[in-house]
Structure formats: structure tokens, C-alpha cells
């Protein structure tokens, strides 16, 4: 997995590339740990994410809860069909802000 991280318009923007699974989810979580409490908006661009496991879903849920608790919002951008299917099957699509940009 590769993570490209930047701050744009006071939002934390992450491009997640590859696979988000048991081996890589802790890396994603650690990469934003210090910054997530500082921002009100996070954009998680999944355009190049090919696979997500339950460990990846757990990290996204953690981000969502932390941002919501701080009055912020998580936006999930451009998920591939395979990833969107996982969000639909698990109910994540019912509470995540999912957008195509």
C-alpha cells in the first residue's frame, strides 16, 4: 500500500493506493494519528484502492468516529466498484459520505 498525504484548504487529503488489509491498515491509521484531531475535514481518495478487508473498514470507521466527535467530516472519494460493493454489503455506505470527483 502507498499513502500520499497532503493538506488542501484545511482538509487532510489521503490517496490510498493498493490494498488496505490486515498488514497495511495499521500503517494508514498511524499515518494520520497526530493530524486527525487538528482537522475538521478528511478526504480519503480510494481511486487506486484495489482491495479492502475488515481491518481496512475498521480504520475507516475509526476515522469517521474521531472526525464526527470533533465536529468534522470524513469524505470517501472515488471508490472502485469492488470496494463500493464491500461498503454496500457491510452497511458502511449508509453512513459514509461517498462521492465521485
Z-matrix of the N, CA and C atoms (Angstrom, degrees):
N
C 1 1.441
C 2 1.522 1 109.03
N 3 1.309 2 114.63 1 143.74
C 4 1.458 3 121.49 2 175.46
C 5 1.522 4 107.72 3 -122.72
N 6 1.332 5 116.10 4 140.33
C 7 1.461 6 121.56 5 178.78
C 8 1.519 7 107.84 6 -122.79
N 9 1.326 8 115.95 7 125.11
C 10 1.463 9 121.42 8 173.86
C 11 1.525 10 105.74 9 -110.22
N 12 1.332 11 115.56 10 118.89
C 13 1.461 12 121.08 11 -172.96
C 14 1.521 13 109.77 12 -118.61
N 15 1.344 14 115.64 13 135.53
C 16 1.454 15 120.49 14 176.02
C 17 1.523 16 109.66 15 -153.50
N 18 1.324 17 115.31 16 162.06
C 19 1.457 18 121.80 17 174.90
C 20 1.523 19 107.13 18 -108.67
N 21 1.342 20 115.75 19 124.06
C 22 1.466 21 121.50 20 177.94
C 23 1.519 22 108.10 21 -132.40
N 24 1.344 23 116.88 22 125.77
C 25 1.467 24 121.66 23 177.72
C 26 1.532 25 111.91 24 50.14
N 27 1.302 26 116.02 25 46.53
C 28 1.472 27 123.56 26 178.65
C 29 1.523 28 113.11 27 62.73
N 30 1.327 29 116.38 28 22.56
C 31 1.466 30 121.38 29 176.36
C 32 1.522 31 108.97 30 -119.09
N 33 1.315 32 115.54 31 142.64
C 34 1.458 33 121.52 32 174.24
C 35 1.524 34 107.01 33 -85.42
N 36 1.325 35 116.33 34 119.91
C 37 1.462 36 121.85 35 -177.34
C 38 1.524 37 108.34 36 -114.54
N 39 1.343 38 115.55 37 125.27
C 40 1.458 39 121.38 38 -179.76
C 41 1.520 40 109.67 39 -123.26
N 42 1.304 41 116.86 40 126.65
C 43 1.459 42 122.32 41 169.39
C 44 1.521 43 105.95 42 -99.02
N 45 1.327 44 116.47 43 120.26
C 46 1.458 45 121.32 44 -178.99
C 47 1.524 46 107.70 45 -107.94
N 48 1.325 47 115.93 46 120.88
C 49 1.461 48 122.24 47 -171.90
C 50 1.528 49 109.66 48 -120.01
N 51 1.339 50 116.03 49 130.54
C 52 1.467 51 119.87 50 175.79
C 53 1.506 52 112.96 51 107.73
N 54 1.337 53 115.91 52 -123.75
C 55 1.468 54 122.84 53 -177.12
C 56 1.522 55 110.07 54 -122.02
N 57 1.318 56 115.89 55 136.74
C 58 1.458 57 121.52 56 175.63
C 59 1.526 58 106.48 57 -114.28
N 60 1.336 59 115.00 58 99.72
C 61 1.463 60 120.86 59 -173.17
C 62 1.523 61 110.03 60 -139.55
N 63 1.299 62 115.87 61 -166.19
C 64 1.464 63 121.87 62 -177.25
C 65 1.525 64 112.31 63 -56.68
N 66 1.322 65 116.89 64 -36.26
C 67 1.463 66 120.65 65 -178.20
C 68 1.522 67 113.14 66 -77.72
N 69 1.338 68 117.87 67 -30.96
C 70 1.462 69 120.63 68 -172.37
C 71 1.527 70 114.18 69 -105.59
N 72 1.327 71 118.21 70 -19.66
C 73 1.465 72 120.92 71 -178.24
C 74 1.539 73 112.93 72 -58.26
N 75 1.341 74 119.10 73 -42.26
C 76 1.470 75 118.45 74 178.19
C 77 1.534 76 112.65 75 -60.95
N 78 1.323 77 116.98 76 -33.32
C 79 1.472 78 120.81 77 178.08
C 80 1.528 79 110.50 78 -65.02
N 81 1.336 80 116.83 79 -43.57
C 82 1.465 81 120.36 80 178.50
C 83 1.522 82 110.55 81 -63.53
N 84 1.314 83 116.62 82 -45.85
C 85 1.466 84 120.93 83 179.64
C 86 1.532 85 111.04 84 -59.80
N 87 1.315 86 116.79 85 -45.51
C 88 1.465 87 121.23 86 -179.53
C 89 1.526 88 112.43 87 -65.99
N 90 1.327 89 116.42 88 -31.84
C 91 1.466 90 119.60 89 -175.46
C 92 1.527 91 113.15 90 -68.45
N 93 1.333 92 118.10 91 -20.09
C 94 1.467 93 119.83 92 -179.50
C 95 1.523 94 113.16 93 -117.55
N 96 1.296 95 116.69 94 0.06
C 97 1.470 96 121.49 95 -174.25
C 98 1.532 97 112.83 96 -50.85
N 99 1.314 98 117.92 97 -46.68
C 100 1.463 99 120.64 98 -176.09
C 101 1.523 100 112.71 99 -78.33
N 102 1.320 101 117.95 100 -22.51
C 103 1.466 102 120.56 101 -174.49
C 104 1.518 103 114.61 102 -97.69
N 105 1.315 104 118.10 103 -21.63
C 106 1.462 105 119.94 104 -172.38
C 107 1.528 106 112.63 105 -63.58
N 108 1.316 107 117.23 106 -31.27
C 109 1.470 108 119.42 107 179.56
C 110 1.531 109 111.81 108 -77.33
N 111 1.324 110 116.88 109 -12.45
C 112 1.467 111 121.67 110 -178.01
C 113 1.521 112 113.01 111 -91.13
N 114 1.333 113 118.42 112 -15.32
C 115 1.467 114 121.15 113 -173.86
C 116 1.526 115 111.09 114 -114.08
N 117 1.311 116 115.15 115 157.38
C 118 1.469 117 121.37 116 177.11
C 119 1.526 118 110.95 117 -105.55
N 120 1.324 119 115.99 118 -8.14
C 121 1.464 120 119.58 119 -178.04
C 122 1.524 121 109.32 120 -143.36
N 123 1.325 122 114.84 121 133.42
C 124 1.461 123 120.25 122 174.66
C 125 1.521 124 107.70 123 -128.65
N 126 1.319 125 115.28 124 132.79
C 127 1.453 126 121.13 125 174.98
C 128 1.517 127 108.19 126 -112.82
N 129 1.318 128 115.22 127 120.95
C 130 1.454 129 122.42 128 -179.07
C 131 1.523 130 107.58 129 -108.07
N 132 1.336 131 116.26 130 99.11
C 133 1.457 132 120.99 131 -177.29
C 134 1.526 133 108.90 132 -85.58
N 135 1.327 134 115.81 133 115.19
C 136 1.464 135 121.66 134 -176.59
C 137 1.524 136 112.12 135 -107.71
N 138 1.305 137 116.67 136 21.82
C 139 1.470 138 121.82 137 -178.09
C 140 1.526 139 112.56 138 -54.43
N 141 1.325 140 116.81 139 -36.76
C 142 1.466 141 121.76 140 -177.13
C 143 1.530 142 112.79 141 -107.09
N 144 1.342 143 116.86 142 14.96
C 145 1.462 144 120.41 143 177.19
C 146 1.522 145 108.78 144 -86.52
N 147 1.323 146 116.39 145 121.28
C 148 1.459 147 121.38 146 -175.65
C 149 1.523 148 114.01 147 -95.11
N 150 1.339 149 116.95 148 -20.65
C 151 1.466 150 120.34 149 -174.39
C 152 1.518 151 109.20 150 -154.70
N 153 1.340 152 115.97 151 141.03
C 154 1.460 153 120.63 152 173.70
C 155 1.526 154 108.65 153 -135.73
N 156 1.324 155 116.62 154 133.37
C 157 1.469 156 122.05 155 178.43
C 158 1.529 157 108.86 156 -105.58
N 159 1.316 158 115.93 157 -178.15
C 160 1.464 159 120.44 158 177.94
C 161 1.534 160 111.13 159 -61.95
N 162 1.317 161 117.30 160 -31.11
C 163 1.475 162 120.38 161 177.33
C 164 1.529 163 110.51 162 -65.86
N 165 1.319 164 116.43 163 -38.21
C 166 1.465 165 120.94 164 176.28
C 167 1.519 166 111.33 165 -67.05
N 168 1.327 167 116.38 166 -41.07
C 169 1.465 168 120.50 167 177.07
C 170 1.526 169 110.45 168 -61.36
N 171 1.321 170 116.00 169 -39.42
C 172 1.467 171 120.90 170 179.14
C 173 1.528 172 111.14 171 -59.38
N 174 1.324 173 117.08 172 -44.03
C 175 1.467 174 121.05 173 -179.88
C 176 1.534 175 110.55 174 -65.06
N 177 1.312 176 116.79 175 -41.93
C 178 1.470 177 120.15 176 178.71
C 179 1.528 178 109.69 177 -63.72
N 180 1.324 179 117.39 178 -39.91
C 181 1.466 180 121.12 179 177.30
C 182 1.529 181 110.96 180 -63.25
N 183 1.312 182 116.59 181 -40.93
C 184 1.477 183 120.56 182 177.01
C 185 1.523 184 110.13 183 -60.68
N 186 1.338 185 117.49 184 -46.88
C 187 1.468 186 121.04 185 178.07
C 188 1.525 187 110.35 186 -57.90
N 189 1.330 188 116.04 187 -47.15
C 190 1.467 189 121.04 188 -178.76
C 191 1.530 190 110.76 189 -58.81
N 192 1.316 191 117.41 190 -46.68
C 193 1.465 192 121.56 191 -178.45
C 194 1.520 193 111.83 192 -65.50
N 195 1.336 194 117.10 193 -43.00
C 196 1.465 195 120.24 194 -179.27
C 197 1.521 196 111.13 195 -64.74
N 198 1.320 197 116.88 196 -44.87
C 199 1.459 198 119.87 197 -179.35
C 200 1.525 199 110.87 198 -66.17
N 201 1.326 200 117.45 199 -43.48
C 202 1.463 201 121.10 200 179.51
C 203 1.518 202 110.96 201 -61.43
N 204 1.317 203 117.23 202 -41.82
C 205 1.468 204 121.76 203 179.11
C 206 1.522 205 112.04 204 -62.27
N 207 1.337 206 116.47 205 -29.40
C 208 1.464 207 121.24 206 -179.32
C 209 1.527 208 112.35 207 -96.55
N 210 1.335 209 117.29 208 11.37
C 211 1.460 210 121.01 209 179.98
C 212 1.511 211 113.59 210 78.07
N 213 1.330 212 116.67 211 19.05
C 214 1.458 213 120.75 212 -178.88
C 215 1.517 214 111.81 213 -107.11
N 216 1.342 215 114.69 214 -174.95
C 217 1.458 216 120.79 215 -178.81
C 218 1.513 217 111.06 216 -139.27
N 219 1.325 218 114.04 217 144.14
C 220 1.461 219 121.96 218 174.01
C 221 1.520 220 107.96 219 -105.81
N 222 1.335 221 115.63 220 130.83
C 223 1.450 222 121.83 221 175.37
C 224 1.523 223 108.67 222 -116.20
N 225 1.321 224 116.24 223 125.71
C 226 1.459 225 122.06 224 176.25
C 227 1.522 226 106.40 225 -100.54
N 228 1.326 227 115.74 226 120.04
C 229 1.457 228 120.67 227 -173.39
C 230 1.519 229 112.32 228 -111.03
N 231 1.319 230 115.74 229 139.95
C 232 1.466 231 124.57 230 167.42
C 233 1.526 232 116.35 231 54.61
N 234 1.340 233 118.73 232 43.31
C 235 1.473 234 116.80 233 179.19
C 236 1.526 235 110.71 234 -68.54
N 237 1.331 236 115.79 235 141.78
C 238 1.462 237 121.00 236 174.37
C 239 1.522 238 108.76 237 -67.26
N 240 1.319 239 116.15 238 163.18
C 241 1.461 240 121.43 239 -177.69
C 242 1.524 241 112.30 240 -56.49
N 243 1.336 242 116.86 241 -40.85
C 244 1.462 243 121.14 242 -178.84
C 245 1.529 244 111.37 243 -63.98
N 246 1.312 245 116.15 244 -40.23
C 247 1.464 246 121.16 245 179.56
C 248 1.531 247 109.66 246 -72.00
N 249 1.331 248 116.50 247 -40.73
C 250 1.459 249 120.45 248 178.72
C 251 1.526 250 110.77 249 -62.55
N 252 1.334 251 117.10 250 -36.75
C 253 1.465 252 120.95 251 176.47
C 254 1.531 253 111.07 252 -59.48
N 255 1.328 254 116.54 253 -40.65
C 256 1.468 255 120.88 254 178.13
C 257 1.534 256 110.00 255 -65.22
N 258 1.335 257 117.56 256 -43.33
C 259 1.463 258 120.64 257 177.49
C 260 1.533 259 110.63 258 -60.20
N 261 1.321 260 116.73 259 -41.60
C 262 1.467 261 120.75 260 179.88
C 263 1.525 262 111.48 261 -66.26
N 264 1.331 263 116.73 262 -45.80
C 265 1.476 264 120.80 263 -177.55
C 266 1.521 265 112.86 264 -65.93
N 267 1.324 266 116.86 265 -30.74
C 268 1.463 267 120.92 266 -176.63
C 269 1.528 268 113.27 267 -94.61
N 270 1.324 269 117.15 268 -5.77
C 271 1.459 270 120.64 269 -178.99
C 272 1.514 271 114.20 270 86.21
N 273 1.319 272 117.79 271 -0.04
C 274 1.461 273 120.70 272 -179.61
C 275 1.529 274 111.42 273 -64.11
N 276 1.322 275 117.01 274 -30.68
C 277 1.468 276 119.44 275 -178.71
C 278 1.530 277 111.63 276 -67.92
N 279 1.330 278 117.62 277 -14.57
C 280 1.461 279 120.01 278 179.56
C 281 1.535 280 113.07 279 -79.64
N 282 1.333 281 118.11 280 -19.46
C 283 1.463 282 119.05 281 -179.23
C 284 1.527 283 114.08 282 -124.81
N 285 1.330 284 118.05 283 -13.67
C 286 1.465 285 119.98 284 177.60
C 287 1.529 286 110.77 285 -81.84
N 288 1.305 287 115.56 286 149.06
C 289 1.475 288 121.59 287 172.10
C 290 1.531 289 106.18 288 -87.94
N 291 1.323 290 116.20 289 98.98
C 292 1.471 291 121.36 290 -176.40
C 293 1.523 292 107.98 291 -107.51
N 294 1.342 293 115.18 292 126.44
C 295 1.463 294 120.21 293 -177.14
C 296 1.523 295 110.25 294 -135.66
N 297 1.331 296 114.30 295 151.53
C 298 1.470 297 121.87 296 170.35
C 299 1.519 298 106.49 297 -102.38
N 300 1.330 299 116.87 298 125.70
C 301 1.483 300 120.31 299 177.68
C 302 1.494 301 109.34 300 -132.92
